[in-house]
Amino acid sequence: MLDFSLTEEQLQLQREVREFALREILPLAWYYDELDKIPISVLRKAFEAGIMNSDIPKAYGGKGYGLVEGAIAVEEIAAACPGLATSIFDNSLGMAPIMLSEKEDLKQRYLVEIAQEFKLMCFGTSEPTMGSDVAGIRCLATQDGDDYLLNGTKYWITNGGIADYMTVFATTDPKLQHKGICAFVVEMNWDGVSVGRAIPKMGQRCSNTAGVHFENTRVPKENVLAEPGEGFVLAMKTFDRTRPIIGSFGVGAARSAMEFALNYTKKRHAFGAPLANYQALQFKLAEMFMKVETARLLTWKAAADVDQGTATNLSASIAKLYATEAAFEVVDNALQLFAGYGYTKMYPLEKLFRDVRLLRIYEGTSEIQHLIMAGHLFGSYQPVMPSLDELPVLRWEDESGEFHESVEGKTAWRCPMCGYIHMGDETPDHCPYCFVPGKGFKQMFPREEETP
Ligand SMILES: Cc1cc2nc3c(=O)[nH]c(=O)nc-3n(C[C@H](O)[C@H](O)[C@H](O)COP(=O)(O)OP(=O)(O)OC[C@H]3O[C@@H](n4cnc5c(N)ncnc54)[C@H](O)[C@@H]3O)c2cc1C
């Protein structure tokens, strides 16, 4: 059964988060973007309003919302500021490996606390020398008795400069590649953890991004989240869960850009008429609208797959890739409709343009999403159609130009190059279209094994 409608509870959630976004985020996003600073008070308000951490299961004191609810909420916050959305929902990324693990004690310790108190948990796979290639992690985890010692640097860590906890992916030996990857929950006030300066960014400047360095940081065995060899799969499962949500960042940002452009074309005049009167521009807005709607459908589908336990990495990749690429195109087109004013800091398009650019990079670049889909297509994809060599021969034309619906009593040969079908007892000397020698023709009908 397919049902695209939202429940009354989901609609209520949408209304509440939308109202929060318009009241608490939209009015100050540009100010903090200019300051290049994260307003932590807004994160705290999002926590108090129950917008942050709503995916913590009820068993650990959370609301137990599914990913569809997550997508609904993220769209609203991202519509007001994609940068603040990144920081507000970063706990969901940081906590995902714990939720996906079997470590009940870690769930009890961290999820219960985060559901009750304003605490931030960031997530670290990326390093200064690698991002896409998670098997290439170099941050070293060395066993010391029952504990591990961490040495190395995690980079690009959202909320890295302000978080209380971090899920850290490391390796026991970089040469082991994915077989060496393990994961830990680290408390940021432990000895040997240092935080770098906030990284100055092009966009999403309301979000904190920093490097985190470990020097002989002792991680007790209770904080091992994934044993060596299990961490890679845990990281990939995390992304299956979080990538649809990056799609929702795109949906929110694109929706805002489209709405601003719609508004602007009604009030701006050129050549004696409002821009909105020009059909070329109406069509542009129609395209933008279609992309927003399509992106939303894909992200909700991917989120629903996660909630129903039927998710593969494919629906997450498709949602992330389509929605983030579409968002970039929509925001770019909206900026074009604003033209000169779009390029200024007085209107919101310039900030949205810088903010959405990141969506095509983090949590797996667009190229990595292409790799995932291509891997599926050339690996396990099961086609419905027969191969080109096996295409059935049902309809053919004889020399008099008459069509026949059957090849009964005839032998059909297919040119291996251009696909031409030759009817006759023997192959032709060569293909009349592409001149491939007739000996290369394949007998299509009757099948050789059927020939009496
Ligand atoms: C603001 C911000 C916040 C971030 N937050 C976090 C965070 O909280 N936690 C975290 O762990 N990371 C975070 N990241 C890191 C982010 O996930 C990485 O930047 C991203 O995965 C890409 O890695 P990279 O920058 O090292 O690029 P690289 O992996 O070096 O890739 C460089 C280019 O090569 C392409 N490429 C790489 N391999 C292939 C291939 N096999 N085929 C085709 N193309 C390829 C990539 O697509 C890219 O275009 C953040 C990044 C930014 C900028």
Ligand as a Chemical Component Dictionary entry (heavy atoms), coordinates in Angstrom:
data_LIG
# 
_chem_comp.id                   LIG 
_chem_comp.type                 NON-POLYMER 
_chem_comp.pdbx_formal_charge   0 
_chem_comp.three_letter_code    LIG 
# 
loop_
_chem_comp_atom.comp_id 
_chem_comp_atom.atom_id 
_chem_comp_atom.alt_atom_id 
_chem_comp_atom.type_symbol 
_chem_comp_atom.charge 
_chem_comp_atom.model_Cartn_x 
_chem_comp_atom.model_Cartn_y 
_chem_comp_atom.model_Cartn_z 
_chem_comp_atom.pdbx_ordinal 
LIG C1  C1  C 0 31.120 21.926 6.978  1  
LIG C2  C2  C 0 31.440 20.474 7.008  2  
LIG C3  C3  C 0 30.934 19.703 8.041  3  
LIG C4  C4  C 0 31.281 18.350 8.132  4  
LIG N1  N1  N 0 30.844 17.602 9.195  5  
LIG C5  C5  C 0 31.378 16.365 9.399  6  
LIG C6  C6  C 0 31.130 15.657 10.600 7  
LIG O1  O1  O 0 30.383 16.108 11.477 8  
LIG N2  N2  N 0 31.742 14.450 10.774 9  
LIG C7  C7  C 0 32.554 13.901 9.817  10 
LIG O2  O2  O 0 33.079 12.806 10.033 11 
LIG N3  N3  N 0 32.804 14.561 8.663  12 
LIG C8  C8  C 0 32.241 15.769 8.434  13 
LIG N4  N4  N 0 32.510 16.449 7.267  14 
LIG C9  C9  C 0 33.406 15.862 6.285  15 
LIG C10 C10 C 0 32.707 15.452 5.014  16 
LIG O3  O3  O 0 31.918 14.316 5.258  17 
LIG C11 C11 C 0 33.796 15.224 3.949  18 
LIG O4  O4  O 0 34.296 16.502 3.580  19 
LIG C12 C12 C 0 33.263 14.494 2.745  20 
LIG O5  O5  O 0 32.946 13.169 3.081  21 
LIG C13 C13 C 0 34.273 14.487 1.596  22 
LIG O6  O6  O 0 35.534 14.124 2.035  23 
LIG P1  P1  P 0 36.803 15.017 1.653  24 
LIG O7  O7  O 0 36.460 16.445 1.881  25 
LIG O8  O8  O 0 37.968 14.463 2.372  26 
LIG O9  O9  O 0 36.975 14.806 0.099  27 
LIG P2  P2  P 0 37.778 13.626 -0.617 28 
LIG O10 O10 O 0 37.350 12.321 -0.091 29 
LIG O11 O11 O 0 39.224 13.940 -0.572 30 
LIG O12 O12 O 0 37.257 13.771 -2.107 31 
LIG C14 C14 C 0 37.719 14.818 -2.977 32 
LIG C15 C15 C 0 36.909 14.734 -4.269 33 
LIG O13 O13 O 0 37.142 13.489 -4.923 34 
LIG C16 C16 C 0 35.910 12.804 -5.121 35 
LIG N5  N5  N 0 36.141 11.387 -4.953 36 
LIG C17 C17 C 0 36.753 10.746 -3.923 37 
LIG N6  N6  N 0 36.811 9.449  -4.160 38 
LIG C18 C18 C 0 36.219 9.217  -5.364 39 
LIG C19 C19 C 0 35.966 8.074  -6.180 40 
LIG N7  N7  N 0 36.320 6.850  -5.780 41 
LIG N8  N8  N 0 35.331 8.246  -7.359 42 
LIG C20 C20 C 0 34.924 9.467  -7.763 43 
LIG N9  N9  N 0 35.143 10.587 -7.046 44 
LIG C21 C21 C 0 35.775 10.469 -5.867 45 
LIG C22 C22 C 0 34.971 13.372 -4.067 46 
LIG O14 O14 O 0 33.638 13.208 -4.434 47 
LIG C23 C23 C 0 35.413 14.819 -4.048 48 
LIG O15 O15 O 0 34.803 15.504 -5.130 49 
LIG C24 C24 C 0 32.112 17.785 7.136  50 
LIG C25 C25 C 0 32.582 18.565 6.068  51 
LIG C26 C26 C 0 32.274 19.901 6.010  52 
LIG C27 C27 C 0 32.833 20.705 4.876  53 
# 
loop_
_chem_comp_bond.comp_id 
_chem_comp_bond.atom_id_1 
_chem_comp_bond.atom_id_2 
_chem_comp_bond.value_order 
_chem_comp_bond.pdbx_ordinal 
LIG C1  C2  SING 1  
LIG C2  C3  SING 2  
LIG C2  C26 DOUB 3  
LIG C3  C4  DOUB 4  
LIG C4  N1  SING 5  
LIG C4  C24 SING 6  
LIG N1  C5  DOUB 7  
LIG C5  C6  SING 8  
LIG C5  C8  SING 9  
LIG C6  O1  DOUB 10 
LIG C6  N2  SING 11 
LIG N2  C7  SING 12 
LIG C7  O2  DOUB 13 
LIG C7  N3  SING 14 
LIG N3  C8  DOUB 15 
LIG C8  N4  SING 16 
LIG N4  C9  SING 17 
LIG N4  C24 SING 18 
LIG C9  C10 SING 19 
LIG C10 O3  SING 20 
LIG C10 C11 SING 21 
LIG C11 O4  SING 22 
LIG C11 C12 SING 23 
LIG C12 O5  SING 24 
LIG C12 C13 SING 25 
LIG C13 O6  SING 26 
LIG O6  P1  SING 27 
LIG P1  O7  DOUB 28 
LIG P1  O8  SING 29 
LIG P1  O9  SING 30 
LIG O9  P2  SING 31 
LIG P2  O10 DOUB 32 
LIG P2  O11 SING 33 
LIG P2  O12 SING 34 
LIG O12 C14 SING 35 
LIG C14 C15 SING 36 
LIG C15 O13 SING 37 
LIG C15 C23 SING 38 
LIG O13 C16 SING 39 
LIG C16 N5  SING 40 
LIG C16 C22 SING 41 
LIG N5  C17 SING 42 
LIG N5  C21 SING 43 
LIG C17 N6  DOUB 44 
LIG N6  C18 SING 45 
LIG C18 C19 SING 46 
LIG C18 C21 DOUB 47 
LIG C19 N7  SING 48 
LIG C19 N8  DOUB 49 
LIG N8  C20 SING 50 
LIG C20 N9  DOUB 51 
LIG N9  C21 SING 52 
LIG C22 O14 SING 53 
LIG C22 C23 SING 54 
LIG C23 O15 SING 55 
LIG C24 C25 DOUB 56 
LIG C25 C26 SING 57 
LIG C26 C27 SING 58 
# 
